């Protein structure tokens, strides 16, 4: 395991960071790469960027190691929404086709599919199911393979699902889901924003058609970065949605207007990419992810979560626990008192956690030390004891949360 010190992660000098499911702090090598490229452009403009022409190639190579795939299958994008939009709008849907997804998906993996209703495509949503080991009292939890089997029809062309649900932390068994899709000729598209960098994910082995992930969560990259995996077969299905010089084989031969898109995933890097951001993401992968290894990272995160579970006050916090196959880097907790208030008060004491959709989310990474976990849990337990005047969370009382809007059904955006 790599060193867990402030030289690599200066955030440790500020407090305990347990919000890697939100926006992670940059490791020092990423900050250095970002400022180096920006400084070079400041001094020499475009001439200063010439030495960094290989950054995207190097980034694809590093990303391919994450996915255990060929670099030709990986592209650099700005965010998950951009990649999902290129898939959804480029997919050869026909009127009457169906997309299967989950009712509580993150917007990046919902709105692109909603948009396809204009093409006569039906979005079918998996209902929420109590798949955790304990009740979640109205908060989003997860979905079941039984419902996948029940709602899949001969018109289902694509399943769009998050590897990890951003609310509860429920992780899909991608091997099982991929096998199901392969047997039925269905394309599996995965939002891995909440898993890539914390869980192992092998798209070629699991028969995944495409993966989109942001770079600023578990990958320690800057905002405005993302990775986009597509299998060779799936790329051949997709029509072009966004095009530009960089997506063509002739590149900067700008007056050559022949239609020669890259056969590789470079086709999706359609226009000028932010070199400094790509350099920072590449530095993060090389310095803080790949040397440790995804399997080691996953096991260390689970070990740190177990330490939290052993010491968190059960009179004030109810962790949502899943079976091993469905665990993720997010440990979501139902709080006795308002999680938003706890998040803000914890930050004032130097403990950074995240509140989302009624949960308090605790997300340590491999770089989190046992001492930091102990400090964070002590602060959270203390906040739980001294907050009798705070608003109680309805989920804690078993009364459920405020009424939610009815799930979307065939409403044109």
N, C-alpha and C positions, 0 to 999 in steps of 0.2 A: 504494500500500500504506500502511496506517495506521502510526502510530508504534509502535515496539516498545520502549516504555520502562516503567519501574516505576510511573509515575503511573497508567497504565491497568491494569497487572498487577503489583501489589505482590509477588507470589510471586517475581519476579526478584531481590528483595533477599535471598531465602532460598536460592536456588540455581537450577539448571537443571531445568525441569520438562518431562519427556518421557513423561508418563503420562496424556495426554488421553483415552486409551481406558479409563481407570479412573474416577476422580472428578477433574474439572478444578478448578483454583482459580478463585474468583470474581474477575471484574474489579471494580475499585473502584466503578463506577456501580451494579453489581448489589448490592454490599454496602450502598451508600448507600440504594438503594431499599428494600431489605429492612428496614434499621433505621429508616427514616423511617416506614414503615407500622406497624411494631411499636411505635415510640415514640408514634405517634398513638393507637393502641389502648390503650397503657399509660396515657395521659393522659385519654382520653375514652371508652374502651370502644367500643361500636358506633357512637356518634356520631362518633368519630374516624375511622371507616372510610368514612363517607359521601363524602368527596372522592375516594375511590379506586374508586367504583362502575364506572368505565369501564375499569379495568385489564384485565379479561378481554377486552373488546371490542378494546382496543388490542393486546393480546397475540395475539388471533386474526388481526388485520390484519397484524401483523409476521410471524407464522408463515406466513400465506398467501403472503407474498412469498418465503419460503424455498422453498415448494412450487410456486410459479408457478400458484396456483389461487385460487379465490374464498374469502373468509373464512368463508362458510357451511359449507365443507367441513372446517374445522379445529376441534378441541376441545382444551381444557386438561385433562390427566389427571395423576395422581400418579406413574405409572410405566408401563413397557411391559406389565407383567403385567396391570394393570387393563384396559388397552385390549384386549389379546389375549383376556382372559377375557370381555369383553363381546361380542367377535366370535364366539369359539368357542361360547359358551353361547347366543348369540342367533341363530346361523346355522340355517337351516331344513334341517338334515340329516335324512335318512331312513335307516332301517336298511339296511345294505349299501353306503352311500356310502363314499368313500375320500378321505383327506387325504394329500397327498404332502409330505414334509418331508425334512430331512437328519439323518443319524444323530448328528452331533455339535452339534446346535443348542444355543444357550443355553437354560437352563430356562424363561425367560419365554416362549419360542417353542416349547416342547415340552410342558410339563405341561397347558396348556389344551386341547391336542389329544388328549393321552392320556385326559383326562377324558371325551372324547366316545365312548370305547369303551363307556361305560355305556349309550349310546344306540344301540349296534350299529354304530358307525362304525369303519372300519378305518384305522389309521395306517400308512402305507407309508413306509419310510425309505430315502432315497438313500444308497448306500454311499459311504465315503470313497474318493477317487481321488487319485493322484499328479499333480495338475494344476500343481504348481510346477515351476520350471525345474531343480530339483535334488531329490534324495531327502529326505524328512523323517523317515525311519527310525522309523515307527510313530506319530509324532505326528499329530494331526488336520491335514488339509490342505484339502480342498475336495470339490466334486462336479462332475459333468459333465452337459452337456445331453443327451448320448447316453443316460445313465441316466434322465433326465427323460422322454425320449421312450419309452424301453423300459418304464418302470414306470407311465406314465400309461395309464389304461384308460377305458372308457366310464362307469365309476363314479366317476372322479376329479372331485370337486366343487370342490376348493380346493387350492392350493399355498401352503404357509406356509414362507417362507424368510427368512433374514437377508440384508440387502444386503451386509453384511460379516461374515465369520465372526470371532468374538471371539478365537479361538485363533491361527490362522495369518494372519489379515488378508486372506483371499481374498474378493474382491468379485464379486458376481454381475453379469452383464450384464443389467440390468433391462429394457433395450429389447428384447433378444432374447427373454427369458423372458416379458415382457408380451405380445409379439406371438404367441408360442406359446400362451399362455393365451387370448388373445382369439379366436384361430382355432378353439379347441375349446370355448369357452363356459365356461372355468374361471376362478374368482375367484383373483386373486393377492394374497396378504396378505404384507406385508414388515415385518420387524423392522429398523428403521433406527437402532437405538441406537448402532451403531458407524459410522454414516455421516453422519447429518444434522448439518450444520455443517462437514463436511470434504469431502464430495463433492456434486456437483450431483445432484438427484433431482427429477424432474418426473412426478408420478403421472398427471396427465391425459394427457400425451403418451405415457407408457409403458404405459397401460392397466392401472394398478395399482388394485385395489379398495380397499385399506386400507393404512395405514402407522402403526406405533406406534413411538415413540422416547422415550427418557429425555432429560431436559434437562440432566443434570449431567456429561455427557461433552464432546462436541465443541461443544455450544452454550454452554458456560461458565455454566450455570444452577445453582441450588441443588439438593441432593437433595430428593426428594419432588415433582419436577416432571416433566412429560412432554407430548408433543404427539401428537395422534391425528387422522390424515386419513382421511376416507371419501368415496368418490364418492357422488353423489346416488342413482344406481341401486343401489349396494350398500347404502346406508342403508335403502332401502325393503325390502330382503330381511331385514334383521335384526330379530328379536324383541327385546322389552325384557327386560333382565336386572336392571339396577339403576335404580330410579326414585326421584324425589323432587321437591320443589317447584321447584328450579332447572331441572329438565328440562322443565317445563311452561310453556306460553305465558303463563298467568296469573300466573306468578312468585310474588310475595309476597302475593297475594290468597289467603291460606292456607285460608280456609273455602270457596273455590270448588274443589270436588273433581271438576270435569269433566275428562275424559281428553283433554287437548290437548297432547301432546308437541310440542316444537319440530320442524319438518321439517328444520332445519339440524343440524349436528353439535353444537349446544348441547344437544341431547337427551342427550348422553353426559356432560354436566356436571350430573349428577343431583342433587347436594347441595352444601352450602356449600363453596366452593373456598377454599384458603388464600391470601388476598389478598396477604400479604407475599411469599410464594414466587412467585406469579404476577407481581408487580411486579418482583421480582429477575430472573426469566427474561426478561421483556419488556425490561428495561434491558440485559441482556446481548446480546439480539438487536439492539437499536438501537445499542448502543455498540461491539460487538466482532464482529458477524457481517455484518449487512446493509450497513454502509458499505464493507466490503471486497469483498463479493460472493463467492458460493460458487465460481464458476469460478476467480477469482483465489486464493481460499483453497486450492482443490485443487491448482493449479499450484505454489503456494509450498510446500505440504507435500511434494509430489513432489520439488521442487528440493532441499529440506532433506534428504529421505531420500537423494537421490543423493550429497549431501556426506557423509552417514554411510557409505554404501556405499563411497565412495572411500577412506575413512580407517580403517574398522574392521579390526582385525587378523584376517586370515583364518586364522591359526594357532590362534585361540581362539574365533572366532565365525563361524558359517555363516548368513548372512541367507537368508530364504526369499523368493525373488523370483518375481513373477507377470508375465504379459504385461500390457501397458498397460491393456487393457480390464478387467483383474481386480485392478489395484492399488487400495490403499486408504490410509487414514491410518495404519494399523498396519503397522510393519515388524517382523515377528517374526524372532527370531534363535535358532538352535540354539547352545547354549553348550558349550564344552569342560568347564566345571565347572557345578555345580548353579546354575540360574538364580535360585532363591529366595535363595541365599547372596549372589550377585552383586547382586541388587536391594537387599538390606539393607546390604551394604557400600557400595554406590554412594550410598545415601541418607545414610550417615554422612559422605560427602564432598560432600554437597550436589547430587547428581545423582539425580533422581527418575524411575525407570523402573518397569515393571510386569512381574511374572512370572505366567504363567498356563498351566496344562496342559502343562508341560515346555518352554515357550518363554520367552524374555526379549522383551518387547514394547517397542519404541521408537516413541513417538507424538508427534512434534513438531507444533505448530500454526503458523498463519501468524505468530503473535507471537514465535515462537522466532527468535533471531538466529543468524547464522553463527558469531559468537564463542561463543555458548552451545553450539552443536553441536560446535565444536572442543573446548571444555572437557569436554563430556560424553563424547565419543569418547576423549579422552585418559585420563579417569578409568577408563572401561571397559577400555581396552587395558592400562592399568597393573594393574587388578585381575586381568585374565586372566594377566598375567605373574607375579604374585606369589602365586598361589593353588595351588601344587602339592600342598598337603596337603588341599585341598577334595575333596569327593566328585565324581567325574566323572559327567557326564550320560550315560546309556546311549545316547541318541539320537546323541550325538557319535561314539561308537564304532561305530555302525552295528548295534548289537545290539538296538535297539528299546527302548521304555520298559517298565516293569512291566506285566504282563498287565492288560487292561481288561475290565470286565464285558461279557458278550455283549450286543449291541444288543437293545433292548426289542422284544418280539413279543407283542402281544395280552395284556398283563398288566393286569388291572384295578387302578387305584390304590386 
